[in-house]
Amino acid sequence: HSDMYGAIPDDIDDDKLAESEASELLRKVIESVRQDFHESTFEVFQRRAFDGQDYQQISQELSMKPSTTREAYRRVLSRVREECLELVGQGYWPFDVSES
């Protein structure tokens, strides 16, 4: 008789589980809103949020004004936040993502 629960650890960390679920939700939301933005707008968001590039670097590499890159990032972030809140309810924003 095999123990089908043998692979499940006894000490599941609830915080890590919640973080994993939140990350998966965020990934799905980002992919779903991606199609609603121009490719360069979404690229600004991706470079800032995931690659940690600053606006100056992004604007130079994409030949955009720093103010334009900042606005592009905020537009996508705002939409991602809106979609997350719609999916899981008001007051829920577990992600440490800065608008600056």
N, CA, C and O atoms as a MOPAC input file, in Angstrom:
PM7 MOZYME 1SCF
protein

 N      0.85100 1    -1.18300 1     0.00000 1
 C      0.00000 1     0.00000 1     0.00000 1
 C      0.89100 1     1.24000 1     0.00000 1
 O      1.69300 1     1.44300 1     0.91200 1
 N      0.74100 1     2.06100 1    -1.03200 1
 C      1.58600 1     3.25700 1    -1.10500 1
 C      0.89800 1     4.42600 1    -0.40700 1
 O     -0.32400 1     4.57100 1    -0.43500 1
 N      1.71700 1     5.23500 1     0.20800 1
 C      1.20700 1     6.41000 1     0.91300 1
 C      1.15300 1     7.57100 1    -0.07200 1
 O      2.17900 1     8.17400 1    -0.38500 1
 N     -0.05100 1     7.88300 1    -0.56200 1
 C     -0.16900 1     8.92600 1    -1.57300 1
 C      0.10600 1    10.31600 1    -1.02400 1
 O      0.28500 1    11.25700 1    -1.79700 1
 N      0.14300 1    10.46300 1     0.29000 1
 C      0.43300 1    11.75300 1     0.88900 1
 C      1.88100 1    11.86500 1     1.34200 1
 O      2.26800 1    12.86200 1     1.95100 1
 N      2.67000 1    10.86300 1     1.05300 1
 C      4.05300 1    10.84300 1     1.49900 1
 C      4.88600 1    12.00500 1     0.98700 1
 O      5.84100 1    12.42000 1     1.64400 1
 N      4.53700 1    12.53300 1    -0.17500 1
 C      5.32100 1    13.61500 1    -0.76300 1
 C      4.94400 1    14.98800 1    -0.21000 1
 O      5.63400 1    15.97300 1    -0.47500 1
 N      3.87100 1    15.06000 1     0.54500 1
 C      3.43500 1    16.34800 1     1.08600 1
 C      4.12700 1    16.58300 1     2.41700 1
 O      3.96800 1    15.78500 1     3.34100 1
 N      4.88600 1    17.65200 1     2.53500 1
 C      5.57900 1    17.91600 1     3.80000 1
 C      4.59200 1    18.25900 1     4.91600 1
 O      3.52600 1    18.82200 1     4.67200 1
 N      4.97100 1    17.90700 1     6.13900 1
 C      4.11600 1    18.18200 1     7.29200 1
 C      4.12800 1    19.64900 1     7.67900 1
 O      3.17800 1    20.14600 1     8.28200 1
 N      5.19300 1    20.33500 1     7.33600 1
 C      5.35700 1    21.71000 1     7.79700 1
 C      5.22900 1    22.72400 1     6.66100 1
 O      6.14600 1    23.50300 1     6.40100 1
 N      4.08800 1    22.70100 1     5.99500 1
 C      3.85100 1    23.64900 1     4.91400 1
 C      3.78400 1    25.04900 1     5.51000 1
 O      3.03400 1    25.30000 1     6.45400 1
 N      4.56100 1    25.93800 1     4.96000 1
 C      4.60600 1    27.32500 1     5.41600 1
 C      3.46300 1    28.09500 1     4.74900 1
 O      3.48100 1    28.33000 1     3.54100 1
 N      2.47400 1    28.48100 1     5.55000 1
 C      1.30500 1    29.17800 1     5.01100 1
 C      1.67500 1    30.47700 1     4.30700 1
 O      1.06300 1    30.83100 1     3.29900 1
 N      2.67300 1    31.19200 1     4.82900 1
 C      3.09100 1    32.44500 1     4.20300 1
 C      3.67500 1    32.19400 1     2.81800 1
 O      3.38500 1    32.92300 1     1.86900 1
 N      4.50000 1    31.15700 1     2.71100 1
 C      5.09800 1    30.83800 1     1.40900 1
 C      4.03500 1    30.35100 1     0.43200 1
 O      4.09600 1    30.65900 1    -0.75800 1
 N      3.06700 1    29.59500 1     0.92700 1
 C      1.98100 1    29.11800 1     0.08200 1
 C      1.16700 1    30.30500 1    -0.43100 1
 O      0.84800 1    30.37000 1    -1.61800 1
 N      0.83300 1    31.23300 1     0.44700 1
 C      0.07500 1    32.42700 1     0.05100 1
 C      0.87800 1    33.26500 1    -0.93800 1
 O      0.32800 1    33.79600 1    -1.90200 1
 N      2.18200 1    33.38000 1    -0.69300 1
 C      3.05600 1    34.14000 1    -1.59100 1
 C      3.09800 1    33.49400 1    -2.96900 1
 O      3.07600 1    34.18600 1    -3.98700 1
 N      3.15800 1    32.16900 1    -3.00000 1
 C      3.18000 1    31.43700 1    -4.25700 1
 C      1.87100 1    31.63900 1    -5.02000 1
 O      1.87900 1    31.85300 1    -6.23200 1
 N      0.75100 1    31.57100 1    -4.30600 1
 C     -0.55400 1    31.77400 1    -4.93300 1
 C     -0.68800 1    33.20700 1    -5.44300 1
 O     -1.22800 1    33.43400 1    -6.52600 1
 N     -0.20200 1    34.16400 1    -4.67500 1
 C     -0.25500 1    35.56700 1    -5.08200 1
 C      0.60400 1    35.78600 1    -6.32200 1
 O      0.20900 1    36.52000 1    -7.22900 1
 N      1.76900 1    35.15900 1    -6.36700 1
 C      2.65500 1    35.29200 1    -7.52500 1
 C      2.00700 1    34.70900 1    -8.77400 1
 O      2.11600 1    35.27500 1    -9.86100 1
 N      1.34000 1    33.58700 1    -8.61200 1
 C      0.65900 1    32.95400 1    -9.74000 1
 C     -0.48800 1    33.83900 1   -10.22800 1
 O     -0.68300 1    33.99500 1   -11.43400 1
 N     -1.23700 1    34.41100 1    -9.30300 1
 C     -2.32100 1    35.32200 1    -9.66500 1
 C     -1.76700 1    36.51700 1   -10.43500 1
 O     -2.30100 1    36.89700 1   -11.47700 1
 N     -0.70300 1    37.09700 1    -9.91600 1
 C     -0.09600 1    38.25700 1   -10.55900 1
 C      0.37700 1    37.90900 1   -11.97000 1
 O      0.16700 1    38.68500 1   -12.90300 1
 N      1.00400 1    36.76600 1   -12.12700 1
 C      1.48700 1    36.33500 1   -13.44800 1
 C      0.32200 1    36.21900 1   -14.43500 1
 O      0.42000 1    36.68000 1   -15.57200 1
 N     -0.76800 1    35.60800 1   -13.99900 1
 C     -1.93400 1    35.43500 1   -14.87200 1
 C     -2.55300 1    36.77300 1   -15.24700 1
 O     -2.93100 1    36.99200 1   -16.39800 1
 N     -2.65400 1    37.65800 1   -14.27600 1
 C     -3.23100 1    38.97700 1   -14.54100 1
 C     -2.35900 1    39.74800 1   -15.52500 1
 O     -2.86900 1    40.35300 1   -16.46800 1
 N     -1.06600 1    39.72900 1   -15.31200 1
 C     -0.14900 1    40.45000 1   -16.20200 1
 C     -0.26400 1    39.92400 1   -17.62800 1
 O     -0.30900 1    40.70500 1   -18.57800 1
 N     -0.31200 1    38.61600 1   -17.77800 1
 C     -0.45400 1    38.04400 1   -19.11900 1
 C     -1.79100 1    38.43100 1   -19.74400 1
 O     -1.86200 1    38.66100 1   -20.95100 1
 N     -2.84500 1    38.50600 1   -18.94300 1
 C     -4.16100 1    38.83800 1   -19.49700 1
 C     -4.26600 1    40.29600 1   -19.92500 1
 O     -4.97800 1    40.59900 1   -20.88200 1
 N     -3.57300 1    41.21000 1   -19.24000 1
 C     -3.66100 1    42.62500 1   -19.62200 1
 C     -2.63300 1    43.00300 1   -20.68500 1
 O     -2.73600 1    44.06200 1   -21.30400 1
 N     -1.66900 1    42.16100 1   -20.89300 1
 C     -0.58500 1    42.45900 1   -21.84400 1
 C     -1.11600 1    42.84900 1   -23.21900 1
 O     -0.61100 1    43.78400 1   -23.84100 1
 N     -2.11900 1    42.14500 1   -23.68500 1
 C     -2.66100 1    42.38500 1   -25.02900 1
 C     -3.36600 1    43.73600 1   -25.15600 1
 O     -3.61400 1    44.20100 1   -26.26900 1
 N     -3.68700 1    44.36000 1   -24.03700 1
 C     -4.39200 1    45.64300 1   -24.05200 1
 C     -3.46200 1    46.84400 1   -24.20100 1
 O     -3.92600 1    47.98200 1   -24.27600 1
 N     -2.16900 1    46.60000 1   -24.24300 1
 C     -1.19700 1    47.68900 1   -24.31900 1
 C     -0.30000 1    47.53400 1   -25.53600 1
 O     -0.04500 1    46.42500 1   -26.00500 1
 N      0.16600 1    48.65700 1   -26.03300 1
 C      1.14600 1    48.65400 1   -27.11700 1
 C      2.38700 1    47.91800 1   -26.61900 1
 O      2.70800 1    47.96300 1   -25.43200 1
 N      3.06700 1    47.25400 1   -27.51400 1
 C      4.23600 1    46.44900 1   -27.14900 1
 C      5.28400 1    47.24900 1   -26.37000 1
 O      5.83200 1    46.75900 1   -25.38200 1
 N      5.56100 1    48.47300 1   -26.81100 1
 C      6.58600 1    49.27400 1   -26.12600 1
 C      6.12800 1    49.69900 1   -24.72800 1
 O      6.94500 1    49.79600 1   -23.81200 1
 N      4.83300 1    49.95200 1   -24.56200 1
 C      4.29800 1    50.30800 1   -23.24400 1
 C      4.48200 1    49.14900 1   -22.28100 1
 O      4.91700 1    49.33500 1   -21.14400 1
 N      4.14900 1    47.95400 1   -22.74300 1
 C      4.29200 1    46.78500 1   -21.88200 1
 C      5.76300 1    46.48400 1   -21.61000 1
 O      6.11400 1    46.03700 1   -20.51800 1
 N      6.61100 1    46.72400 1   -22.58600 1
 C      8.04600 1    46.48800 1   -22.38400 1
 C      8.60600 1    47.38300 1   -21.28100 1
 O      9.44900 1    46.95400 1   -20.49400 1
 N      8.13500 1    48.62500 1   -21.22700 1
 C      8.55300 1    49.52800 1   -20.14700 1
 C      8.18900 1    48.91000 1   -18.80100 1
 O      9.01400 1    48.86100 1   -17.88900 1
 N      6.95500 1    48.44100 1   -18.68500 1
 C      6.49700 1    47.82300 1   -17.43600 1
 C      7.36300 1    46.62200 1   -17.07900 1
 O      7.80400 1    46.48600 1   -15.93800 1
 N      7.60100 1    45.77200 1   -18.03200 1
 C      8.38700 1    44.56000 1   -17.80000 1
 C      9.81000 1    44.89500 1   -17.35300 1
 O     10.32500 1    44.29300 1   -16.41100 1
 N     10.43000 1    45.83500 1   -18.01700 1
 C     11.80400 1    46.21200 1   -17.66500 1
 C     11.87400 1    46.83400 1   -16.27100 1
 O     12.82000 1    46.58400 1   -15.52400 1
 N     10.87900 1    47.63800 1   -15.92300 1
 C     10.87900 1    48.30500 1   -14.61400 1
 C     10.50900 1    47.32200 1   -13.50100 1
 O     11.20600 1    47.23500 1   -12.49100 1
 N      9.41600 1    46.58800 1   -13.68800 1
 C      8.89500 1    45.71900 1   -12.63000 1
 C      9.72800 1    44.46100 1   -12.42200 1
 O      9.93600 1    44.03800 1   -11.28500 1
 N     10.20300 1    43.86400 1   -13.49700 1
 C     10.87400 1    42.57200 1   -13.37500 1
 C     12.38600 1    42.64200 1   -13.51200 1
 O     13.10900 1    41.85800 1   -12.89600 1
 N     12.85900 1    43.57800 1   -14.31700 1
 C     14.30400 1    43.68700 1   -14.51600 1
 C     14.93300 1    44.74200 1   -13.61800 1
 O     16.15600 1    44.81700 1   -13.49700 1
 N     14.09000 1    45.55900 1   -12.98700 1
 C     14.58400 1    46.56600 1   -12.05200 1
 C     15.30800 1    47.73900 1   -12.69500 1
 O     16.03600 1    48.46600 1   -12.01800 1
 N     15.11600 1    47.92700 1   -13.98800 1
 C     15.77900 1    49.03900 1   -14.66900 1
 C     15.15500 1    50.36200 1   -14.23400 1
 O     13.96700 1    50.42700 1   -13.91900 1
 N     15.97200 1    51.41500 1   -14.22100 1
 C     15.41900 1    52.72600 1   -13.87900 1
 C     14.88300 1    53.39400 1   -15.14800 1
 O     15.18200 1    52.97700 1   -16.26700 1
 N     14.08900 1    54.43600 1   -14.93900 1
 C     13.44000 1    55.10200 1   -16.06800 1
 C     14.44200 1    55.68100 1   -17.06700 1
 O     14.20600 1    55.64900 1   -18.27400 1
 N     15.53800 1    56.19800 1   -16.57300 1
 C     16.55500 1    56.78400 1   -17.45200 1
 C     17.10500 1    55.72700 1   -18.41000 1
 O     17.21700 1    55.96300 1   -19.61300 1
 N     17.44300 1    54.56800 1   -17.86500 1
 C     17.98500 1    53.47800 1   -18.68300 1
 C     16.95100 1    53.00100 1   -19.70300 1
 O     17.26500 1    52.80500 1   -20.87700 1
 N     15.72300 1    52.81700 1   -19.24100 1
 C     14.65900 1    52.35800 1   -20.13900 1
 C     14.43800 1    53.37100 1   -21.25600 1
 O     14.33700 1    53.00700 1   -22.42700 1
 N     14.36500 1    54.64100 1   -20.88200 1
 C     14.09200 1    55.67300 1   -21.88800 1
 C     15.21100 1    55.75500 1   -22.92400 1
 O     14.93900 1    55.95800 1   -24.10700 1
 N     16.44800 1    55.60300 1   -22.50400 1
 C     17.57000 1    55.62200 1   -23.45000 1
 C     17.50700 1    54.42900 1   -24.39800 1
 O     17.66100 1    54.58000 1   -25.61000 1
 N     17.28000 1    53.24500 1   -23.83900 1
 C     17.27700 1    52.02800 1   -24.65600 1
 C     16.08700 1    51.95600 1   -25.60700 1
 O     16.18600 1    51.37200 1   -26.68600 1
 N     14.96100 1    52.54900 1   -25.20800 1
 C     13.76600 1    52.50100 1   -26.05200 1
 C     13.51700 1    53.80900 1   -26.80200 1
 O     12.49700 1    53.96500 1   -27.47300 1
 N     14.46100 1    54.74600 1   -26.68200 1
 C     14.34300 1    56.06200 1   -27.33700 1
 C     13.02900 1    56.75800 1   -26.98100 1
 O     12.28300 1    57.19900 1   -27.85500 1
 N     12.76900 1    56.84500 1   -25.68300 1
 C     11.56900 1    57.49700 1   -25.16600 1
 C     11.98500 1    58.53100 1   -24.13000 1
 O     13.08700 1    58.46400 1   -23.58500 1
 N     11.11100 1    59.47700 1   -23.86200 1
 C     11.35500 1    60.44100 1   -22.79200 1
 C     11.16100 1    59.73600 1   -21.45000 1
 O     10.30300 1    58.86000 1   -21.34100 1
 N     11.94000 1    60.09900 1   -20.42600 1
 C     11.74700 1    59.49600 1   -19.09800 1
 C     10.31400 1    59.66400 1   -18.58100 1
 O      9.77500 1    58.75600 1   -17.94900 1
 N      9.70700 1    60.80300 1   -18.84300 1
 C      8.32800 1    61.01700 1   -18.39000 1
 C      7.36000 1    60.07000 1   -19.09600 1
 O      6.36400 1    59.64500 1   -18.51200 1
 N      7.65300 1    59.74300 1   -20.34200 1
 C      6.82000 1    58.80600 1   -21.09800 1
 C      6.96000 1    57.39600 1   -20.53800 1
 O      5.97300 1    56.66800 1   -20.42500 1
 N      8.18500 1    57.01200 1   -20.18900 1
 C      8.37900 1    55.66800 1   -19.62800 1
 C      7.69800 1    55.56300 1   -18.26800 1
 O      7.11200 1    54.53000 1   -17.94600 1
 N      7.77000 1    56.61200 1   -17.47900 1
 C      7.13000 1    56.62900 1   -16.15700 1
 C      5.61100 1    56.47400 1   -16.30000 1
 O      4.98600 1    55.70400 1   -15.57000 1
 N      5.03800 1    57.20200 1   -17.23100 1
 C      3.59100 1    57.13600 1   -17.46000 1
 C      3.18400 1    55.75600 1   -17.98500 1
 O      2.15400 1    55.21900 1   -17.57800 1
 N      3.97800 1    55.18700 1   -18.87500 1
 C      3.68100 1    53.85300 1   -19.40700 1
 C      3.67200 1    52.82000 1   -18.28300 1
 O      2.77200 1    51.98400 1   -18.20600 1
 N      4.67200 1    52.88500 1   -17.42100 1
 C      4.75100 1    51.95400 1   -16.28900 1
 C      3.52300 1    52.09300 1   -15.39500 1
 O      2.91100 1    51.09600 1   -15.01200 1
 N      3.17000 1    53.32000 1   -15.06800 1
 C      2.02700 1    53.55800 1   -14.17700 1
 C      0.71300 1    53.08600 1   -14.79200 1
 O     -0.15400 1    52.57200 1   -14.08400 1
 N      0.56200 1    53.25600 1   -16.09400 1
 C     -0.67000 1    52.80600 1   -16.75500 1
 C     -0.82900 1    51.29700 1   -16.65200 1
 O     -1.90600 1    50.80300 1   -16.31700 1
 N      0.24100 1    50.56400 1   -16.94000 1
 C      0.16100 1    49.10100 1   -16.86700 1
 C     -0.02000 1    48.65600 1   -15.41900 1
 O     -0.85300 1    47.79300 1   -15.13900 1
 N      0.74500 1    49.23100 1   -14.49900 1
 C      0.63200 1    48.86400 1   -13.09000 1
 C     -0.77900 1    49.11900 1   -12.56800 1
 O     -1.33300 1    48.29600 1   -11.84100 1
 N     -1.34900 1    50.24100 1   -12.93400 1
 C     -2.70000 1    50.57900 1   -12.50600 1
 C     -3.70500 1    49.54400 1   -13.01100 1
 O     -4.60700 1    49.13500 1   -12.27900 1
 N     -3.54600 1    49.13300 1   -14.24600 1
 C     -4.44500 1    48.13500 1   -14.83300 1
 C     -4.26900 1    46.77700 1   -14.16400 1
 O     -5.25100 1    46.08300 1   -13.90300 1
 N     -3.03400 1    46.39500 1   -13.88600 1
 C     -2.76700 1    45.12400 1   -13.20000 1
 C     -3.41300 1    45.14900 1   -11.81700 1
 O     -4.06500 1    44.18600 1   -11.41600 1
 N     -3.23300 1    46.23400 1   -11.10100 1
 C     -3.81800 1    46.37600 1    -9.76600 1
 C     -5.34800 1    46.28900 1    -9.83500 1
 O     -5.97800 1    45.60400 1    -9.03000 1
 N     -5.92300 1    46.98500 1   -10.79600 1
 C     -7.37600 1    46.98700 1   -10.98200 1
 C     -7.89800 1    45.56600 1   -11.21300 1
 O     -8.89200 1    45.15800 1   -10.61200 1
 N     -7.22900 1    44.82900 1   -12.07700 1
 C     -7.64100 1    43.45300 1   -12.38400 1
 C     -7.50600 1    42.54200 1   -11.16700 1
 O     -8.38400 1    41.71600 1   -10.91400 1
 N     -6.42800 1    42.68200 1   -10.42100 1
 C     -6.23400 1    41.86500 1    -9.21500 1
 C     -7.33800 1    42.13200 1    -8.19800 1
 O     -7.90200 1    41.20100 1    -7.62300 1
 N     -7.63800 1    43.39500 1    -7.98300 1
 C     -8.66400 1    43.75400 1    -7.00900 1
 C    -10.03100 1    43.25600 1    -7.44800 1
 O    -10.84300 1    42.84400 1    -6.61900 1
 N    -10.28300 1    43.29200 1    -8.73500 1
 C    -11.55000 1    42.79500 1    -9.25700 1
 C    -11.66800 1    41.28600 1    -9.04000 1
 O    -12.74800 1    40.77900 1    -8.73600 1
 N    -10.56300 1    40.58100 1    -9.19700 1
 C    -10.57300 1    39.12600 1    -9.03900 1
 C    -10.72600 1    38.67400 1    -7.59100 1
 O    -11.45300 1    37.72000 1    -7.31400 1
 N    -10.05700 1    39.34100 1    -6.68100 1
 C    -10.02800 1    38.83400 1    -5.30300 1
 C    -10.66400 1    39.75500 1    -4.27500 1
 O    -10.70100 1    39.41500 1    -3.09200 1
 N    -11.15300 1    40.88400 1    -4.68300 1
 C    -11.84800 1    41.75500 1    -3.74500 1
 C    -11.05700 1    42.97900 1    -3.35100 1
 O     -9.83200 1    43.02100 1    -3.45600 1
 N    -11.78300 1    43.95800 1    -2.89900 1
 C    -11.18800 1    45.23200 1    -2.50100 1
 C    -10.25600 1    45.06200 1    -1.30900 1
 O    -10.46000 1    44.20500 1    -0.44900 1
 N     -9.25200 1    45.88300 1    -1.28600 1
 C     -8.32300 1    45.87700 1    -0.16500 1
 C     -7.23500 1    44.82700 1    -0.25700 1
 O     -6.36600 1    44.76200 1     0.61300 1
 N     -7.26600 1    44.00700 1    -1.29000 1
 C     -6.26700 1    42.95000 1    -1.43200 1
 C     -5.23800 1    43.37100 1    -2.46400 1
 O     -5.53300 1    43.40700 1    -3.65900 1
 N     -4.06100 1    43.68100 1    -2.02400 1
 C     -2.95100 1    44.00100 1    -2.92600 1
 C     -1.67500 1    43.54600 1    -2.24100 1
 O     -1.00000 1    44.34700 1    -1.59400 1
 N     -1.32900 1    42.24800 1    -2.37800 1
 C     -0.20600 1    41.68000 1    -1.62700 1
 C      1.16200 1    41.93400 1    -2.23800 1
 O      2.16900 1    41.46500 1    -1.70700 1
 N      1.21900 1    42.65700 1    -3.32800 1
 C      2.46300 1    42.77600 1    -4.05900 1
 C      3.20400 1    44.04900 1    -3.70000 1
 O      2.60900 1    45.12100 1    -3.59900 1
 N      4.47800 1    43.92300 1    -3.51400 1
 C      5.31600 1    45.06300 1    -3.18000 1
 C      5.86600 1    45.65100 1    -4.47800 1
 O      7.03100 1    45.45400 1    -4.82300 1
 N      5.00700 1    46.37000 1    -5.18000 1
 C      5.39300 1    46.96900 1    -6.45200 1
 C      5.19000 1    48.46600 1    -6.33600 1
 O      4.07700 1    48.93700 1    -6.09900 1
 N      6.24800 1    49.19200 1    -6.50200 1
 C      6.19800 1    50.64600 1    -6.36700 1
 C      5.73000 1    51.29900 1    -7.66100 1
 O      6.01100 1    50.80900 1    -8.75500 1
 N      5.02100 1    52.39700 1    -7.52400 1
 C      4.58600 1    53.14200 1    -8.70500 1
 C      5.64000 1    54.12700 1    -9.16200 1
 O      5.47400 1    54.77500 1   -10.19600 1
 N      6.70900 1    54.24900 1    -8.41900 1
 C      7.73000 1    55.23100 1    -8.79800 1
 C      8.83100 1    54.59800 1    -9.61800 1
 O      9.77200 1    55.28200 1   -10.02100 1

